[in-house]
Amino acid sequence: MDRRRFLNRTGLAVGAGISLPVLSAFEEVNQCEKNSSQYKLNSWSDLRDMFDLETGKTHMALMLLASHPKPVKEEIERHRANFDKNPAEYWEENFQTAEPRVVEVAAKYLNADPSEVALTDSTTQGLGILYTGMKLREGDEILTTTHGHYSTEKALEFSAERSGASIKRIDLYEDPSQVSGDEVLSRLKKNITPNTRLLAVTWVHSCSGVKLPISEISGLIKEVNQSRAEKNRIYFAVDGVHAFGLDNIDVNELGCDFLVAGTHKWIFGPRGTGILWAKKDAHDMLVPVIPAFSMAYGEWLGFIPKEQINFSHLNSPGGFHAFEHRWSLHKAFEMHMTIGKQNIASRSKALNQMLKEGMADIPHVKLLTPMSDNYSEAINCFEIDGLGPDEIVQKLHQKKIIASSSPYRKSYARLTPSVINTEEEVEKCLVALRALF
Ligand SMILES: Cc1ncc(COP(=O)(O)O)c(C=O)c1O
């Protein structure tokens, strides 16, 4: 693919009313391009053409579950055909190389070491493995928020029940639309006690669309840890699923100890896949929860030396999986890196900003998500006077716009554009919203 052409054509794509960013120079060293050379990927519409999404509908809820783009789909089909022909031999011939290949590409995407990345089946599974496996003790305190997903809440509850640790759950903001970094940091700071051993947060809240300033929170934890003995250190864990595949992610810059994400949402990986990343110096804090197969199983059978077994091997749950999906995940990461993580981030921000600014101009729409892209990503939660969230979603469906509502105690309607959407589709949503009164 010609990088320049991609950028130039992207830069030319100016939508009605907003200018898309002139994309920054292609900074990433990308060795994945050759893998996608059989695909035309020079513009955002080329990307859209990689999906078999139902036409005639505006897809604004892919945050729930991805559609598989062509490279992912073809890889899945290749593996599936081989498994169907000869499952035992195909697995035996490939398991020692297929999974490490996925881990290596995932690590490259994260700017991490492959030994730090375990493969999971979903965000929920990653959260379960992480919080259940954490070596917490009676008297330890888990500091978390009221804004996390059900999966975080439950995984922490199970963890507390097993370990005897307690949970302190706090609000990080009153009004999501007005959230500020200072407010979040000061509330956290106030609630850290000498017993706090784990801070568990969600990067982008699917209930409100608020995006937390993770690097700043990492800075705060680092500061607190400076005056603590290693055994009392606070670990910082993040459910990052709604920034993963959108933000130009570099785990080192984030500064947390653990990052969990499903890869079947924004990154367009195979359904039933996810990652759990853990910084090297946090590996000792986890006891594996589900017996691993593949390489860790190899230690038992003697084909991999014990000293080479690492966090990734031990925490990628074993058992026989839908391997055609698990082994095709690298194709999604490669596609993102081919386009460029920063290009994806800029495009996503532009579409979401266009939507939010348009919503703010509609008197009967109340946007709960912050306008600033420092505190929001691509989940836009809103209310309309006199209509419940499900009624809004239904009315939008009638206009062939696929929206969603948040499955929380207090639910809101959501529109969540991704990089496969267009300015015209965003405008279509705004026209529909204006008419919903
Ligand atoms: C913040 C958050 N975490 C976790 C999940 C669960 O994700 P998964 O389906 O990958 O388990 C969701 C669902 O969309 C979510 O919004």
The ligand as an SDF file (V2000), in Angstrom:
LIG
                    3D

 16 16  0  0  0  0  0  0  0  0999 V2000
  -16.6290   -1.2960   29.6520 C   0  0  0  0  0  0  0  0  0  0  0  0
  -16.9490   -2.6930   29.2220 C   0  0  0  0  0  0  0  0  0  0  0  0
  -16.2080   -3.7060   29.7360 N   0  0  0  0  0  0  0  0  0  0  0  0
  -16.4590   -4.9780   29.4010 C   0  0  0  0  0  0  0  0  0  0  0  0
  -17.4500   -5.3090   28.5010 C   0  0  0  0  0  0  0  0  0  0  0  0
  -17.6470   -6.7530   28.1390 C   0  0  0  0  0  0  0  0  0  0  0  0
  -16.9380   -7.0020   26.9660 O   0  0  0  0  0  0  0  0  0  0  0  0
  -16.7840   -8.4560   26.3900 P   0  0  0  0  0  0  0  0  0  0  0  0
  -18.0050   -8.7100   25.5850 O   0  0  0  0  0  0  0  0  0  0  0  0
  -15.5590   -8.4060   25.5300 O   0  0  0  0  0  0  0  0  0  0  0  0
  -16.6510   -9.3890   27.5220 O   0  0  0  0  0  0  0  0  0  0  0  0
  -18.2220   -4.2930   27.9290 C   0  0  0  0  0  0  0  0  0  0  0  0
  -19.2760   -4.5940   26.9440 C   0  0  0  0  0  0  0  0  0  0  0  0
  -19.4470   -3.9520   25.9370 O   0  0  0  0  0  0  0  0  0  0  0  0
  -17.9850   -2.9600   28.3240 C   0  0  0  0  0  0  0  0  0  0  0  0
  -18.7270   -1.9430   27.8490 O   0  0  0  0  0  0  0  0  0  0  0  0
  1  2  1  0
  2  3  1  0
  2 15  2  0
  3  4  2  0
  4  5  1  0
  5  6  1  0
  5 12  2  0
  6  7  1  0
  7  8  1  0
  8  9  2  0
  8 10  1  0
  8 11  1  0
 12 13  1  0
 12 15  1  0
 13 14  2  0
 15 16  1  0
M  END
$$$$
